Amino acid sequence: MKASFGLMLARAILVCGAAVAGGSYFATQKPAVSHAEKAVKEKPVHKSVKGEEGEEREEEPAKRPAPQQATIREAIAQLLKNEGGQLFPKGTRVVGVNLKEGLATLDFSEEFKQIETMGESTESEAQKAIIGALVRFPVEKARVVVEGKPYSSAAVDWSQPFAVQ
């Protein structure tokens, strides 16, 4: 009995110590950054290259590609997963994403049309949530289509591009 009490006391001290130390440890840690975000944040490196005649010159760094459309698609899919039933109709899926010259066209499944039955404020909040998911990408405006066709409800004209700020 004494051995188990001592063991329990040691565990309690360990847990309390870890909780106290852990609180300050986590408060000082930086948030994790994804590989795509690292690639965008890294500064280009100039390389020194010898030319044909032996002179040294700086070579322009290769331009980094913009974040891929798949990551935009993943961000919107995650938003639908998290907010499905609250801001977006259940079962709504991302059919496709097209990013061209700062305009993101988000193509949703037929279930998206049920958003107009969820109320004007829900539609407005859904649009704000989409904007929030897109701000970290090189998107200036976004529009929504359903199965490739423009969509407009009584409250919001989703087919017209809206600003992403």
HELIX and SHEET records of a PDB file:
HELIX    1   1 LYS A    2  THR A   28  1                                  27    
HELIX    2   2 HIS A   35  LYS A   41  1                                   7    
HELIX    3   3 GLN A   69  GLU A   83  1                                  15    
HELIX    4   4 GLU A  110  MET A  118  5                                   9    
HELIX    5   5 GLU A  120  LEU A  134  1                                  15    
SHEET    1   A 2 LYS A  47  LYS A  50  0                                        
SHEET    2   A 2 GLU A  56  GLU A  59 -1                                        
SHEET    1   B 4 VAL A  94  LYS A 100  0                                        
SHEET    2   B 4 LEU A 103  PHE A 108 -1                                        
SHEET    3   B 4 LYS A 141  VAL A 146  1                                        
SHEET    4   B 4 LYS A 149  PRO A 150 -1                                        
SHEET    1   C 4 VAL A  94  LYS A 100  0                                        
SHEET    2   C 4 LEU A 103  PHE A 108 -1                                        
SHEET    3   C 4 LYS A 141  VAL A 146  1                                        
SHEET    4   C 4 PHE A 162  ALA A 163 -1                                        
END                                                                             
